[in-house]
Amino acid sequence: MHLLVFQHIPVEHPGIFRDFLAADGHEWQAVELDAGEAIPDLGDFDMLWVMGGPMDTWQEDAYPWLVDEKRAIREAVVEHGMPFLGFCLGAQLLADALGGEVAAMATPEVGVMDVSLTEDGRDDPLFDGFEPNVRCLQWHSYEVRTAPAGARVLCHSPLCGNQAFAVGRTAYGIQYHVELTSQTVPEWGEVPAYREALKQSLGPGALEAFDREVAANMPDFNAGAERLYRNFLSLCASPSTSTS
């Protein structure tokens, strides 16, 4: 497999997935959109992953490259039927690009929390082998308020009705974070927007305690990430990968 990865800030990368990809011999190429790197020909890649970032989907005036990114996402998913996996902002960009609605949450989610599989989620092969409730890291104040037409909502939480959704067979958006490593919280804590969101949600000086809580859950987080990764690649290898 040859993966194309859209990044919006250097510290939001595929994380633990890099280990899985290397062990399996898959190649991946990151495009740092915030640094002005150009989007390559999508035809040279087998799938597209889109990571998180501190900007929001609607901030096209401040980040004009969002326009091209959304266009590329539509082309990849709708025209080429490329398998797609988006995390946090990446999930929101998938929704926005395909006609859904992204909006501010009444209460942001920041912390180690649980999401619950919907009936569609329990039946979806991406979540094969997962328990009905999944512990995860949340760090967001916007959500997919309305999923694209025909999408299936796979997970939800008390504060966010759409924690994961699928468009067709192989295009997925996941609001929570799966890609965690031991460096995730310290690195993200240095990003001003993330640090302020953490302070507002968990109080001043919460970073160290948050990092300890994430570390305590890291074995389960990483095991879940590998299961999701294996499930996703199995989907991509199935005879039909159409997103229609």
HURAZI-V898375 format. One record per residue. RES is the residue in one letter. SS is DSSP state (h for helix, s for strand, l for the rest). D_CENTER is the distance of its C-alpha to the mean C-alpha in Angstrom with 1 decimal. Layout:
<<RES/SS/D_CENTER> <RES/SS/D_CENTER>>
This chain:
<<M/l/19.3> <H/s/18.6> <L/s/14.9> <L/s/14.1> <V/s/11.3> <F/s/11.0> <Q/s/11.0> <H/l/12.1> <I/l/13.7> <P/l/15.1> <V/l/13.9> <E/l/10.2> <H/l/10.4> <P/l/9.5> <G/l/11.6> <I/l/13.2> <F/h/12.1> <R/h/14.6> <D/h/17.3> <F/h/16.6> <L/h/16.6> <A/h/19.8> <A/h/21.5> <D/h/21.1> <G/l/22.3> <H/l/19.4> <E/s/19.2> <W/s/16.4> <Q/s/16.8> <A/s/14.9> <V/s/15.7> <E/s/15.8> <L/h/16.0> <D/h/17.1> <A/h/20.0> <G/l/21.2> <E/l/20.4> <A/l/21.0> <I/l/18.8> <P/l/20.7> <D/l/22.0> <L/h/19.3> <G/h/22.1> <D/h/22.1> <F/l/18.8> <D/l/17.9> <M/s/14.2> <L/s/11.5> <W/s/8.1> <V/s/6.6> <M/l/5.5> <G/l/6.3> <G/l/10.0> <P/l/13.0> <M/l/14.0> <D/l/13.6> <T/l/13.5> <W/l/17.3> <Q/l/18.4> <E/l/19.7> <D/l/23.1> <A/l/21.8> <Y/l/19.2> <P/l/20.9> <W/h/18.7> <L/h/16.1> <V/h/18.7> <D/h/18.7> <E/h/14.9> <K/h/14.8> <R/h/17.9> <A/h/16.5> <I/h/13.5> <R/h/16.3> <E/h/18.5> <A/h/16.2> <V/h/15.3> <V/h/18.6> <E/h/21.2> <H/l/20.2> <G/l/18.4> <M/l/16.0> <P/s/13.5> <F/s/10.0> <L/s/6.5> <G/s/3.7> <F/s/0.5> <C/l/4.2> <L/h/6.5> <G/h/5.0> <A/h/5.2> <Q/h/8.4> <L/h/9.6> <L/h/9.7> <A/h/11.6> <D/h/13.8> <A/h/14.6> <L/l/15.8> <G/l/17.8> <G/l/15.9> <E/s/16.3> <V/s/14.2> <A/s/16.5> <A/s/17.2> <M/s/17.2> <A/s/20.7> <T/s/19.6> <P/s/16.6> <E/s/14.8> <V/s/15.1> <G/s/16.1> <V/s/16.0> <M/s/16.0> <D/s/16.0> <V/s/14.3> <S/s/16.5> <L/s/16.3> <T/l/18.0> <E/h/20.8> <D/h/18.6> <G/h/16.0> <R/h/19.0> <D/h/20.1> <D/l/17.0> <P/h/17.2> <L/h/13.5> <F/h/14.6> <D/l/18.1> <G/l/19.6> <F/l/17.5> <E/l/19.5> <P/l/19.4> <N/s/18.1> <V/s/15.1> <R/s/15.3> <C/s/12.2> <L/s/11.5> <Q/s/10.9> <W/s/11.4> <H/s/11.3> <S/s/14.2> <Y/s/13.0> <E/s/11.9> <V/s/12.0> <R/s/15.7> <T/s/16.7> <A/l/14.8> <P/l/16.1> <A/l/19.4> <G/l/19.5> <A/l/16.0> <R/s/15.9> <V/s/14.4> <L/s/13.6> <C/s/13.1> <H/s/14.5> <S/l/15.9> <P/l/19.1> <L/l/17.6> <C/l/14.8> <G/l/15.8> <N/l/12.5> <Q/l/9.8> <A/s/8.8> <F/s/10.6> <A/s/12.1> <V/s/14.1> <G/l/16.9> <R/l/16.7> <T/l/13.9> <A/s/11.3> <Y/s/8.4> <G/s/5.8> <I/s/4.5> <Q/l/5.6> <Y/l/6.6> <H/s/6.3> <V/l/7.6> <E/l/8.5> <L/l/11.4> <T/l/14.8> <S/l/18.1> <Q/l/17.6> <T/h/14.3> <V/h/16.1> <P/h/19.1> <E/h/17.4> <W/h/15.1> <G/l/18.3> <E/l/20.0> <V/l/17.9> <P/h/20.2> <A/h/17.8> <Y/h/16.0> <R/h/19.4> <E/h/20.8> <A/h/18.1> <L/h/18.9> <K/h/22.5> <Q/h/22.6> <S/h/20.8> <L/h/22.4> <G/l/25.4> <P/l/26.8> <G/l/26.7> <A/l/23.9> <L/h/21.9> <E/h/24.1> <A/h/24.1> <F/h/20.4> <D/h/20.1> <R/h/22.7> <E/h/21.0> <V/h/17.7> <A/h/20.1> <A/h/21.9> <N/h/19.0> <M/h/17.6> <P/h/19.4> <D/h/17.9> <F/h/14.3> <N/h/14.9> <A/h/16.8> <G/h/14.1> <A/h/11.6> <E/h/14.5> <R/h/15.3> <L/h/11.9> <Y/h/12.3> <R/h/15.9> <N/h/15.4> <F/h/13.0> <L/h/15.6> <S/h/18.4> <L/h/17.2> <C/h/17.2> <A/h/20.6> <S/l/22.1> <P/l/24.9> <S/l/23.2> <T/l/19.8> <S/l/20.6> <T/l/18.1> <S/l/21.2>>
